[in-house]
Amino acid sequence: MKYYEICFSPTGGTQKVANAVTKGLTQSASKVDLTDAKGNFDGISLTKEDVAVIAVPSYSGRVPETAAARITRLQGHGASAILICVYGNRAYEDTLVELQDIVHQVGFKVVAAIAAVAEHSIARRYAAGRPDEEDRTQLAAFARQIAQKIASGDSCEPKIPGHRPYRKAGATGIVPKPTKACINCGVCARKCPVGAINPADSRKVDKKACISCMRCVAVCPHSARKVNGLILFLVNAMLKKPCSQRKVNELYL
Ligand SMILES: Cc1cc2nc3c(=O)[nH]c(=O)nc-3n(C[C@H](O)[C@H](O)[C@H](O)COP(=O)(O)O)c2cc1C
């Protein structure tokens, strides 16, 4: 039996949640970084005995298209999947059911699912500091329950909330821009999950390719990439009501 942690995490929140779950399952897991634009996912083939934690953020209540396309290149061969969707304290809507359908297509069986909260990667004041100690303790305890389920041979799929057909996916159109502090070091271009930033001149962005994931803002060593202040103000205001109350993680076994 081999464990995998398969994660799409542009700004690291999804990764933190996945780590907390994986730690509760095993001391060592093979990591597959779906965020890497140059990753070769075609050769990743699991067996029936293997267990994979598969984690994605929720974008407009859906699985990010880039993550979906990369997951469909994996080969599950009956491996057990623990699905994780991580959202910024607004709502995750159809993300988990969509993820369930995607992993079924490539041969995984779903043993458990989690909808967990992490800092909102655009409006970072919401769910700031999450996952926190309370989240990590809860997730690790749930991972131990999942391990027991797998060990007992129970292959029942959990009932996962969401709708089919899924809600319409909407692009935010928010494209972070370089500020005067940009020295064209190229870190953002190398780390962009979709190669939207020109490696020769990181001030040039392919707006159509950008998925608004905020990775360039998060990884810039000079804090030189930003979302337009007015847009950020409006997004923060729009999210105030749905995002302000702490939401609990949802666990499905
Ligand atoms: C384009 C985009 C759309 C998002 N849509 C939602 C959403 O519909 N609901 C929500 O609660 N959070 C939403 N978020 C917040 C992320 O789901 C959340 O911050 C997540 O932890 C980001 O994962 P990461 O840190 O691994 O990049 C969105 C973030 C981005 C960048």
The ligand as a MOL file (V3000), in Angstrom:
LIG
                    3D

  0  0  0     0  0            999 V3000
M  V30 BEGIN CTAB
M  V30 COUNTS 31 33 0 0 0
M  V30 BEGIN ATOM
M  V30 1 C -10.5390 32.5480 -8.5350 0
M  V30 2 C -10.9490 32.2110 -7.1250 0
M  V30 3 C -12.2580 31.8810 -6.8420 0
M  V30 4 C -12.6390 31.5580 -5.5250 0
M  V30 5 N -13.9310 31.2040 -5.2650 0
M  V30 6 C -14.2960 30.8920 -4.0000 0
M  V30 7 C -15.6390 30.5020 -3.7060 0
M  V30 8 O -16.4950 30.3710 -4.5700 0
M  V30 9 N -15.9760 30.2760 -2.4040 0
M  V30 10 C -15.0670 30.4040 -1.3750 0
M  V30 11 O -15.4450 30.2250 -0.2190 0
M  V30 12 N -13.7600 30.7080 -1.6350 0
M  V30 13 C -13.3680 30.9530 -2.9100 0
M  V30 14 N -12.0560 31.2720 -3.1870 0
M  V30 15 C -11.0630 31.1740 -2.1010 0
M  V30 16 C -10.2620 29.8740 -2.1940 0
M  V30 17 O -11.1000 28.7640 -2.4120 0
M  V30 18 C -9.4820 29.6100 -0.9120 0
M  V30 19 O -8.8030 30.7520 -0.5090 0
M  V30 20 C -8.4880 28.4680 -1.0490 0
M  V30 21 O -7.9400 28.1950 0.2070 0
M  V30 22 C -7.3920 28.7980 -2.0280 0
M  V30 23 O -6.5390 27.6890 -2.1400 0
M  V30 24 P -4.9600 27.8170 -2.2060 0
M  V30 25 O -4.5150 28.5940 -0.9680 0
M  V30 26 O -4.4970 26.4100 -2.1620 0
M  V30 27 O -4.6310 28.5440 -3.4390 0
M  V30 28 C -11.6670 31.5970 -4.4780 0
M  V30 29 C -10.3470 31.9550 -4.7780 0
M  V30 30 C -9.9840 32.2570 -6.0740 0
M  V30 31 C -8.5510 32.5980 -6.3640 0
M  V30 END ATOM
M  V30 BEGIN BOND
M  V30 1 1 1 2
M  V30 2 1 2 3
M  V30 3 2 2 30
M  V30 4 2 3 4
M  V30 5 1 4 5
M  V30 6 1 4 28
M  V30 7 2 5 6
M  V30 8 1 6 7
M  V30 9 1 6 13
M  V30 10 2 7 8
M  V30 11 1 7 9
M  V30 12 1 9 10
M  V30 13 2 10 11
M  V30 14 1 10 12
M  V30 15 2 12 13
M  V30 16 1 13 14
M  V30 17 1 14 15
M  V30 18 1 14 28
M  V30 19 1 15 16
M  V30 20 1 16 17
M  V30 21 1 16 18
M  V30 22 1 18 19
M  V30 23 1 18 20
M  V30 24 1 20 21
M  V30 25 1 20 22
M  V30 26 1 22 23
M  V30 27 1 23 24
M  V30 28 2 24 25
M  V30 29 1 24 26
M  V30 30 1 24 27
M  V30 31 2 28 29
M  V30 32 1 29 30
M  V30 33 1 30 31
M  V30 END BOND
M  V30 END CTAB
M  END
